[in-house]
Amino acid sequence: MGFKEFATKAELHDFLDDKAEELRSEVIRLSAIAGGGHMGGGLSMADIIVALHYHAMNLKVGDPKWADRDRFVLSKGHGAIAYCPVLADLEFFPKDWLETFNRLDSPFGMHPDMNKIPGVEMSTGSLGHGLSVGVGMALSARLDKAKWRVFVLLGDGEINEGMVWEAAQSASHFKLGNLTAIIDRNRLSLDGPTEEIMSIEPIRERWESFGWNVSDIDGHNMKQLVDTFDSLPPVESEAPNLVIARTVKGKGVDFMENDPIWHYSGLDAEKSEEAWKSIHSSRPARRVEK
Amino acid sequence: MTDIQKQIVNGFTFTTDTYDQLTQAEVYGKVISELAETNPDIVVLTSDLMRSNKTGDFRRVFPERFFNFGIAETNMVAAAAGMAVSGKLPFLSTMAAFLSLRCAETIRNDVAYPNLPVKIIATHAGVSMGNGGTTHHAIEDIAILRSLANMTVVVPADSIETAKVVRATAKDRGPIYIRIGRALEPMAHENEEFDLTIGKSITMRDYGTDAAVIACGVCVKAAVDAADMLNEEGMKIKVIDMHTIKPLDTEAVISVAESCGVVVTAEEHSIIGGLGGAVAETLSDAGLGIKFKRLGIPDIYSAIGYPEDLYARYEIDTDGLKKIVKDLLV
């Protein structure tokens, strides 16, 4: 497990914070190339994506089709802007591909396409599909007696979709402890606060009543993310896992945080500079001196 | 393997006699069990319709490869996509009305767009649910499914074709929608001695060039019988079994349109967007201004009644076809 080995946990956490800082900066840069981007939700999920891809998931750098890899489905497909740069960094495709982001004939739209982007396991974009796809993957792993896990990242507003609950009931029915869903709980969907638009609380109780093993953590705290993924029950266990990752929409860019206007928006050069500065200065303090 | 399991995978031999005793769904259930014996990737999914989809035999032999998703069709379709990306060959079935309408977006985004080998067996298609009524009639499914890029759409004429299509599609790597009926629809073919290639139509009758009937599904047998009777009356009709709606055998359409100058399409589907629509598009693209008539369910919600009565009502049975062709030739 893990992208790199570290002598201490503190060094691992620092490394992951570095990667998250890079990823957030890249979200801003790609939004400029694209003429706009899903920055709010991209910034809220950045730490989760980093903790998964550089630590929790079993992946092989440069080999997106490695048979034993853990699978990941970005059910909140609009998070592609905070996902594709990680796949490039894992050497699944050349980094310069990203320079075409959202342009004519680019492999990268706002939502990821599995047939255009190496490393994307499933094309997504329409909300509510990814968990069902994850159920199918987890069932296949069970049939093959494979050890790989399936991770699915959902938006919090996304769980308004009825299909998510069809998937939730089937995952516990089929005893898919090899499936882990993460909810990016940033509390805002496009039109405003989830609890005003269409409430999803109490999340924990709802998922527990569907037979899921639920943990509730700070989705920006690398130590908590790492510890949660490291302590998932064995892949053979029966209850599917849900991680409620409490996040801030627009996390890292002070003028974007908790403001639904930044769900999708654009930035000029001056605002981009401001955003990068904010990302740099809000990075968590280092645990180990460099 | 127990004796009953062995019987299921080996014991069924298809003959014209036995086909007549099986619905298309039953034939599907048996063929898929045979195929799964040699193809370990095959998995079968249903949504609380194992008994109607006739996949119980498969479950008896391969219980670990059988998945009942309960009454939650969209989840089943997306899960099938997840299985397909993980190396499985999923065959899923439920009623055509639910698959084509409720699951349209799931089929489009999770199966057709990623171009995954998910094999969709849509049962109880057309008005074959009869007095089940409008919610259970699938008269828009061909129009919806054929508008999806990457999707193949096949409407077998009878159980023999169903068996051949299921066997053929187990070998290809794309998505397919196979639309079958509910009951013991009469056989259109007299024996199994014919080739069925997806995308290539079959000439069922070739009496002459007075008119051509292009049909699919149950309408093929009706058209064959109508052509036989009309032949007795001196009218020389061609009958084309257009089992594949997409990709359409446009060459055959153009050829019969040019030779006959009169074309009738017949299908157990809305006259909008189905086989008739596909043929009309082909004719107008080719610039062929011929006498042309689409038979099917008009732009209404189909009535309640036994399928045979509904086929008569919408003139897609033998008598209806005879009458329409005659009217066009007068």
Interface residues (C-beta under 8 A of the other chain):
Chain A: R71 V73 M114 N115 E121 M122 S123 G125 S126 H129 S132 V133 G134 V135 G136 M137 A138 L139 S140 A141 L143 D144 M163 E166 A167 Q169 S170 H173 F174
Chain B: V43 E64 R65 F67 F69 G70 A72 T74 N75 V77 A78 A79 A80 A81 G82 M83 A84 V85 S86 G87 K88 P90 E105 T106 N109 D110 Y113 P114 N115
